[in-house]
Amino acid sequence: MKKDLINTLKSDKNIYAACPDGDEFPLSQAIMFYADGPIPDEVKKLIKEKENELEERKSAIKEMRRKLKERSETATRTTNIGKVLEKVAPAIKGFQFDRRDCR
């Protein structure tokens, strides 16, 4: 009976399914199986590909966060150095600019 239902759905070209993202596709192109039966090798392969893709995305996000933190620390350091130099530079002998312009 289960196999008959799957065969009927696969043979009818006018039955469509909708993905959560809104895309539609004919069920005749889907890999259908019952959850209480064996998972087809093709489905296992797709699951493994999605798991690998997810791991790659996690790694990319981790790297992006590391770079953002590094950039933030660099910006903080350069800002602080700039503030110190604004105060120290006018006191250096041979400073060529008007000391009142240093801010």
Secondary structure by P-SEA (a helix, b strand, c coil): caaaaaaaaaacccbbbbccccbbbbccccccccccccccaaaaaaaaaaaaaaaaaaaaaaaaaaaaaaaaaaaaaaaaaaaaaaacccccccccccccccc
